[in-house]
Amino acid sequence: MGNSELKKKTTVSLFWSFLDKFGEQALNFVSIFILMNIVSTTDYGLIGSLGVFTAVLPLFVDSGFGRALLNRKKVTPLEYNSMFYFNFGVSVILYLLIFLLIPYISDLFNTPREVLVPVARVLFLGLIINALGLIHRTILIKKADFKGMTKVNLTALTIANIVAIIMALKGFGVWALVAQILLLAILRTILLWFYSTWKPMLAFSLGVLKDFFAFSNKLLLASLISAITNNIYPSIIAVFYPMSQVAFYDRAKKYEDIPFNVLSNTYRSVSMLILSEINDQKERMKRVVRKMMKSIAFLSFPIAAILILIAEPVFYLFFREKWLASVPYFQILTLAGMLAPFAFILNESFVAKEKSKFFLGIEIVKSVILIALIFVFFPKGITGLAVSWVVYTVLTLVLSLILSKKLIYYSLLDFLKDVAPYFFAALVSMAVGYAATIKIANDLFFILTGSVVTGLSYLLICRMLKLEMAKEIKNWWVTRRK
């Protein structure tokens, strides 16, 4: 694929992937805004405490085969069918396992069995339902049909959110949250089957699975470690604190994740496709990664600056005093969130080069680092855990950059050169925004003024420093007006 064709494919894919992720997070923001004002903190805590299981179990279902299929240039019908039946079979086994174990997990969380057990047993039916659509989703991504993915995801999410809000208003509590998650899985799977032309046949081969597992086994283990570390905090909190405290931390993490997940998932969806096509061209791969890092920095740092500045008035305006305890956690976790998209791109470069041992090695070291940090910071309470997550994110990003130098010649120094100017611009712009809002008492006016002043200051500083991404936006705007 030539440079111009690759650039066009990247641009179109980025647009639809961003629209998908942005639309998904926007819909989630609206639904969460309504639901958090209706559903109790304890009910949210119940769902949050199960977060590590909802994150880890789907990885066993996929087992890294989805990523392996994307890496392979040509995939046969037998390979697709073998993966489909494997996904479905594993999902059934895992559901039966969690069905039997959930009473004992409930005891660990000091929660009455009659409260958590029925919720979990219904919630995890989504594991089986999602498994039925994994291959259809993989095929759409492999075709770079992000437009189709956007239609499927946003349609399913809209309907699921509406139903959840209606149920919450009628007093269903935690079951409104369960219905939202389960209905999203059902609708998305049905729509994927209707939208995709692929249908399973009666064909299966263990040999195919063994062939793919040689690549996917390390990727699976790495993904499992990553999922556990990324979602373990609410479960730890559930063991030692009331469910309301789980909810305060979990909601802070979920809201902090919204903008940075849009960035991470947008670039990740496109990078897993683009980087796989140029995985044998180190210099070209380095240029692509470098460009992605700059564009992420251009967006991620000012978003973080604005979120930290307006956090308290936003929580008070939208969720009132009920959720104000989440604000300190939110502000601390935002510092980690703004760095997360960079790590996603580096990880995708390792996978694209089919160096799954790099990915696995990083995740093993990261898990050791996290365990050590938890022991060090846990005596400081939940705030200490939030700080430990920031330290963990910084250390693991540095580790990924050290390894990326060996693989694609992209070093820690390259990274600092690429992103430091944007970080400086965001820091100065936040200071300007703080000065402009320090005497404003009205929450809405504070939010609007802080966001606009910080954003405009950032763009102005980027223009003054003649940063690359500011130039590209200016060129894009000039070209668009012609």
Helices and strands as residue ranges (DSSP letters): H 3-36, H 41-49, H 51-62, H 65-71, H 77-108, H 113-123, H 125-131, H 134-142, H 146-169, H 174-195, H 206-240, H 243-277, H 282-319, G 321-326, H 327-337, H 340-352, H 356-377, G 378-380, H 381-408, H 412-437, H 443-464, H 468-481
